[in-house]
Amino acid sequence: MKKIQLLVLALAWLVALPALAAKDAVNTKGFGNSAAIKGYDTVAYFTQSKAVKGSDEFTTQWHGATWQFSSQANLDLFKGNPEKYAPQYGGYCAWAMADGDGRTAGIDPDVWHIHEGKLYLNYNRNVQKEWLSTKLADIKVADRNYPNVTDVKEYN
């Protein structure tokens, strides 16, 4: 009986692994290493209301990515509550994530928006303009799509 229970638990764990990995999916594309959001300081969007390049001096690992910060204070804020400061959808473009079944697309770190305390990044200003016009509906769709579509379909 115990062998069967262990086998069932082992199979359940193997089935759950892909879902766990997808949940943590962070966009690190286009930077040449594992830096999240192209090496920009995710806390600065909240504390300085602008995109600020992070530094190799202030880094941490979270969800399989390197997060860079412009100061020790921002690094400490992130470490204290990463879910508060991390961008939605692992840093993928919010508009693309809301497109139909969802797609992944890179981002321009200078094109961002905070809505209800959450950071959303977009591919470019034209995409952001479209996303802002349908933001509430897009967030609902993207919340449903992410993380299931990360690294599955990508815009070129």
C-alpha positions as CSV (number, residue, x, y, z in Angstrom):
1,M,0.0,0.0,0.0
2,K,2.8,2.5,0.9
3,K,4.5,1.9,-2.4
4,I,1.4,2.7,-4.4
5,Q,0.9,5.9,-2.3
6,L,4.5,6.9,-2.9
7,L,4.1,6.2,-6.6
8,V,1.0,8.3,-6.8
9,L,2.7,11.2,-5.0
10,A,5.7,11.0,-7.2
11,L,3.5,11.1,-10.4
12,A,1.5,14.0,-9.0
13,W,4.8,15.9,-8.3
14,L,6.0,15.3,-11.9
15,V,2.7,16.5,-13.3
16,A,2.9,19.6,-11.1
17,L,6.5,20.6,-12.0
18,P,5.7,22.2,-15.4
19,A,3.0,24.3,-13.8
20,L,5.3,25.4,-11.0
21,A,8.0,26.4,-13.5
22,A,5.6,28.3,-15.6
23,K,4.2,30.2,-12.6
24,D,7.7,31.7,-12.0
25,A,8.4,32.5,-15.7
26,V,10.3,35.8,-16.0
27,N,11.2,37.5,-19.3
28,T,15.0,37.6,-19.6
29,K,15.2,37.7,-23.3
30,G,17.1,40.3,-25.2
31,F,19.7,41.1,-22.6
32,G,22.3,38.4,-23.2
33,N,22.1,37.0,-19.7
34,S,19.4,36.2,-17.1
35,A,18.6,39.8,-16.2
36,A,15.0,40.5,-15.7
37,I,13.4,43.5,-17.5
38,K,16.6,44.2,-19.4
39,G,18.5,45.0,-16.2
40,Y,16.2,47.9,-15.1
41,D,15.4,48.6,-11.5
42,T,11.8,47.4,-10.9
43,V,11.5,49.2,-7.6
44,A,12.4,52.6,-9.2
45,Y,9.2,52.6,-11.2
46,F,7.4,52.8,-7.9
47,T,9.8,55.0,-5.8
48,Q,11.1,57.4,-8.5
49,S,8.3,57.1,-11.1
50,K,10.8,56.5,-13.9
51,A,12.8,53.8,-15.6
52,V,16.2,53.5,-14.0
53,K,19.0,51.2,-15.1
54,G,20.1,48.7,-12.5
55,S,23.6,48.0,-11.5
56,D,25.7,44.8,-11.3
57,E,26.6,46.0,-7.8
58,F,23.0,45.5,-6.4
59,T,21.5,42.2,-7.6
60,T,19.4,39.3,-6.3
61,Q,18.1,36.1,-7.7
62,W,14.4,35.6,-7.8
63,H,12.3,33.2,-9.9
64,G,15.3,32.1,-11.9
65,A,16.3,35.6,-13.0
66,T,18.8,38.2,-11.9
67,W,17.2,41.4,-10.8
68,Q,19.3,44.5,-10.8
69,F,18.8,47.7,-8.8
70,S,20.2,51.2,-8.8
71,S,20.7,51.2,-5.0
72,Q,21.0,49.0,-1.9
73,A,17.7,50.6,-0.6
74,N,15.8,49.4,-3.7
75,L,17.4,46.0,-3.5
76,D,16.3,45.8,0.1
77,L,12.7,46.8,-0.7
78,F,12.5,44.2,-3.4
79,K,13.9,41.4,-1.2
80,G,11.3,42.4,1.5
81,N,8.4,42.0,-0.9
82,P,9.3,40.9,-4.5
83,E,5.7,40.3,-5.5
84,K,4.9,43.9,-4.8
85,Y,7.6,45.3,-7.1
86,A,7.9,42.6,-9.8
87,P,6.2,43.5,-13.1
88,Q,3.1,41.6,-14.0
89,Y,3.3,38.6,-16.4
90,G,7.0,38.1,-15.6
91,G,7.9,41.3,-17.4
92,Y,6.5,40.3,-20.7
93,C,4.5,42.9,-22.7
94,A,1.0,43.2,-21.0
95,W,-0.8,43.9,-24.3
96,A,0.7,40.8,-26.0
97,M,-0.2,38.6,-23.0
98,A,-3.8,39.8,-23.5
99,D,-3.9,39.1,-27.2
100,G,-6.4,36.3,-27.9
101,D,-4.9,33.2,-26.4
102,G,-1.9,35.3,-25.2
103,R,1.6,35.7,-26.6
104,T,4.9,36.8,-25.3
105,A,6.7,39.8,-26.5
106,G,9.7,41.8,-25.3
107,I,9.4,45.2,-23.6
108,D,10.9,48.6,-23.7
109,P,11.7,49.4,-20.1
110,D,10.8,53.1,-20.7
111,V,7.2,52.1,-21.6
112,W,5.5,51.2,-18.4
113,H,2.3,51.9,-16.4
114,I,1.4,51.3,-12.7
115,H,-2.3,50.4,-12.2
116,E,-3.7,49.6,-8.8
117,G,-0.2,49.1,-7.4
118,K,1.0,46.7,-10.1
119,L,3.6,47.4,-12.8
120,Y,2.8,46.7,-16.4
121,L,5.4,46.9,-19.2
122,N,4.8,47.2,-22.9
123,Y,6.6,46.5,-26.2
124,N,6.6,50.1,-27.3
125,R,4.6,53.4,-27.0
126,N,2.1,52.5,-29.8
127,V,1.4,49.2,-28.2
128,Q,1.0,50.9,-24.8
129,K,-1.5,53.4,-26.3
130,E,-3.7,50.5,-27.5
131,W,-3.2,48.6,-24.2
132,L,-4.2,51.7,-22.1
133,S,-7.4,52.1,-24.2
134,T,-8.6,48.6,-23.2
135,K,-6.5,48.1,-20.0
136,L,-9.2,46.7,-17.7
137,A,-10.4,44.1,-20.2
138,D,-6.8,43.3,-21.2
139,I,-5.7,42.7,-17.6
140,K,-8.5,40.2,-17.1
141,V,-7.5,38.3,-20.3
142,A,-3.8,38.5,-19.5
143,D,-4.3,37.3,-15.9
144,R,-6.0,34.3,-17.4
145,N,-3.3,33.7,-20.0
146,Y,-0.3,34.1,-17.8
147,P,1.7,32.0,-17.1
148,N,0.3,29.3,-19.4
149,V,1.6,30.9,-22.6
150,T,5.1,32.1,-21.5
151,D,7.7,31.0,-24.0
152,V,5.1,29.2,-26.1
153,K,4.1,31.8,-28.6
154,E,6.2,34.8,-29.2
155,Y,5.8,37.8,-31.5
156,N,8.8,38.5,-33.7
